[in-house]
Amino acid sequence: MNNLPPVRGTLTPHRPLADLTWMRVGGPAEVLFQPADVQDLSDFLAALDPSVPVFPMGVGSNLIVRDGGISGVVIRMGRGFNSIEIGANDVIAGAAALDAHVARKAADAGFDLTFLRTIPGTIGGAARMNAGCYGTYMADVLQSVTVVLRDGTITDIPVDALQLAYRQSTLPDGAVIVAARLAPPKDDPAQLHQRMADQLAKRDETQPTKDRTAGSTFQNPAGFSSTGQADDVHDFKAWKVIDNAGMRGARIGGAVMNTMHSNFLTNAGDATAADLEDLGELVRKKVYDSQGIELQWEIKRVGHRPGEDTAQ
């Protein structure tokens, strides 16, 4: 990619991305851009050829980068985007602030963002995907996001305009979230910290936190089965239907459906991105064939396989 705009941050061509994801797989970014701050990002996008695709990337906690890599510019925000400001009635966090850090700092001030404590990732990703846990979602506390649009414009978008739904939101094409304003309820700091400690203990007992995963692989099923029968799948859990299909412990290459929790797709040591995605698709097929339930990916898969002409 030629004639990229000048930046104060860092531009790295053909930067491998595997070490920037929790799964530790995937090919390179055509260009990785690490902006110095919001203005650096704005100036870059304003001057970048509009035909060049951009992909904002957090800490890669809920992401599979395909082995062929990602075309265009991957934007990874760092120190210039990880501030956490505690106000009288709100919390403003930079997009790169870790969910767990925001939860802890908010608790110190008596704000209840405890649901974020066990969510691996950043506030930018949490806002974009309406992350949630223990019955609370970002939609319950989010007031607005600050974004840089594809033409470089910096603007605030109110939560109502995001149309938040289960694990999804609506943003203008190419928009990059750089901060989020949250208005959480208040509670006693000691109780909030104890609640988070209890949540961590429960997570460690039930989830493979020491393995290479990207969190929950599939969304819990909802609605009707493909046959149109009212199977009350609202009560189903993804791990349960995976177990029912006999896919706990299933393996392709170095990819395995974790034996501790079968909704955790795991890199057992030498998996490729193709191994992981192919195993996920096999699980989806087995669940559909055996139970008529169509699992939806919760992990975001981006980029292209080697030899493909198009990205993502």
N, C-alpha and C positions, 0 to 999 in steps of 0.2 A: 504494500500500500504506500503510495507516494504522496508527497506534498501535504503532509499532515500539519495542522496549525501548530504554532509554537505554544509551549506550555511552561508553567513554573513547577509542575509536578514531574512525573516520570512516564515516558512512553517506551515500552519494551516490545519490539517485534518478535513474533513467534515464541511467546512466553509459555512454557509448559504450565498447565493448570492443575495437573493431578495433585501436586503437593498443596494446593490451595483449597482442596475439597476434603470433606471428612471420609469419603469413600476411597480417596487416593487413586483415582483412575481418570483417564481422559486425555485428549490431545491438547495442543496448544491454542492459545488465542492468536489470531492473526496479528493483533496489536493489543497489549494490555496498557490501559491508561490508569495511573494512580494520581488523581488530581490533588493539588496542594490544599485547596479549599473550594467553597461554593463558587466564588468568582472565577477561579481557574477553570472549573468545570463549565460554567456558563460561557466563558469566552471561547473555550474549545468547541463546544457544541454549536455555537453561533457561526463559527468559521468552518466547521467540518462539512464536507460535501454531503448534502441531504440524502444521497443515495447510499451512503455507507451505514450499514446497520450498527446499532449499539446495544449492548447487553449489560445491565447493571448486575454486579455480582457481590454478594455479601461474604460470609465466611464459608460458604459451600457446604452448609450443614444439611440441606435438604435438596441436594443437587447431584445429578449424574451428567458429567460432560462426556459426550460421545468421543470415541477414539480418534476420529478425524479432526477434532478440535472445533473452534467457533470462528466463523468468518466475521470480519468487521472489527469493531473496537469493543473490547470487554472493559467495563469501568469498575474498578475496585476502590472503594473509598476507605480511607484509613484515619489517621490521627486528626486530620482537619475536620472530621465528620463524626466524632465520637463523644461530643460534649453532652453533659446531663445537667440541666438547669432546673432547680426546684423553686417554684413560685409559691404564692400564698394559696392558690387553688388549682395549680396545674403543674405538670412536668413536661418540659420540652427536651427531647432527646434527639441527638444526631442519628442519621441513618446507620452509621457504623457502630453505634453503641450496642454492646452485647445485651441481649434481653435479661440475662441473669444479673448483670451489673446495674441495669436500670431498676430491676425489682428490689435489689438490696438497698440502693441509695434512696429509692422512694420510701421503703420501709423505715429507714432511719428518720425520715421526716414525717412518718405517720400516714403515708399514702399507700393504699392497698393495690399493688400490682403483683401480688404474689403468684398469680397464674403464669407470669412470665418466667419465674425462677427456673423451671425445669425445661423450658423451651430452648433448644439449641439454635442460636442464630442471632440476628441483629434486628434492631427496631425497624429498619427500612423493609426488610423481608417480612417481619411480623405485620406491618401495616399493609403491605401489598397483598399478603396472603390471608389476612384476617386471622392470624394465628390465635389459638385458644387452647385452654386446658382447664380441667376441673369445672366445666360448665360456664367459664367466662371467656369472652373473646375480645379481640381488639375493638370490635364494633361497640362494645359496652363502655369503653373509656376513651376512644379516639375522638378528638375534636376536629383536627385538620392535619394535613400534611403540606410541607413545603417541597415543591418540586422544581427541577430545572427542565423546561420543555426542550424538545428536539431542536428548536431554533435558538436556544440559549436563554429564553425568557425565564425569570425566576418568579414564581407565584405561589400563593397558598390555595389549596383546594379543600373546601369544607367536607366533612365526613359524609354528608348526605349525597354529595356528588360522586362519591366513590362507589356507591351501590354495593356495599360490602355484603358478601354472602359466604357460604361455607367454603373456606380456603380460596377465596377469590375476591377481586376488586376490579373496578373499571377505571383505568387511567388513560390519558391521551397517549397515542402511539409515540414511543421513544422517550416518554417522560421518565425522569430519574428522581426518586424520592431522596431528599437530603436531610429531612428532619420531620418529626412528628410531635404534635401537641396533644397531651393526654390529660384528662380530668378524672382521676380515679377517686373512689370513696376514701374516707379517712378511717383510721383505726389505731389502736395502741401499738407502738413500734415493737414492743417485746412480743406481743401476740403475733404480729405479722412475721417476725423472724422465726418464732417457734413453728408457725404454720409452714413456712418454707423448709425448715429443717425436717419436718414430718413428711412433706412432699418428696424431698430428696431421698429420704430413707425408703419410702414406698417405691419410688422409681427404681432405685438400685436393687430392690428385692424382686421386681417384676420385669425389668427390661435389661437387655445386654449392653449396659452403658460402657463397658470396656472393649467392645468389639467395634470394628469398622462398619458402621451403618450410616444411614442418612435419615434416621428417625422412622416414623411410621411410613411404610411403603404405599399402602392403599388407604383410601378413605373408607370409613365404615359405611356399609351399604345403606341405602335409603330408598323408599318408594316400593314399587312392585317389581316382581321378577319379570324376566323377558317373556314368560308365558302369559303374563297378564293376571296371574293369580295373586290374591292378596295374602302374601306369606308373612305379613307383619315383619318385614326385614328391618324395620326401624329398630328392633330389639337385637338384631344380629351385630356381631363384631367381625371386623375383617379377619382377625386371627382365627375365629371360630369357623368361618366358611372355608378358610385355607386348610385348617385341620380336617374339616369334613371332606375336603377333596383329596386328602392324603398327601398334602404338599409340605407339611412340617419337615424340615431337614432335607428337602429336595435340593439338588445341586446341578449346576452346569459349570464346568470348568472350576474356577476359583470362587464362584458365587454360590451362596447357600441361603435358604430360608431358615433363619435362626431357630435352633431347637429350644431355646429359652422362651422366645416369643416369636411366633411364626409370621407376624406381620413386619418383621425387621429383615429386610434384604441385606445380606452381609457379605463383605469382601473377606473371605477366609484367608487371604494372604497374597494370592497371585491372580486375582480376577481382573478381567478387562471390563471396560464399560459395556461391551457387547454381551459378555457373560451375564452381567447383572440385568441388563435390559431384557435379554432373551429369557432369562429365568422368570423375571416378572411377568412377561407376556405369556409364558407357559402356565404360570399360576393362574392368570386371568382366564386362560382357555379352560383349564381343568375345573375351576370354580364354575364357569359358565356352563360347561358340558354336564357337570354333575348336579348343579343346583339351580341353573337358570338365572344366576345373579352375575351382573356385569360389574366387576370391581373397577374403580377409577383410581388412577395413579395419584398419589399425594406428593411423591417425589417429582421434582421438575427435571425433565430430561432435555438437554439443549445441545446444539452443535450438530455435527453430521458424522456418519460413519466413513471410514476411508474409502475413497473412490466415488463418493457421492458429490454431485455438483453444487447442491444447494445447502445452505446452513439451516440448522434448527428444523 
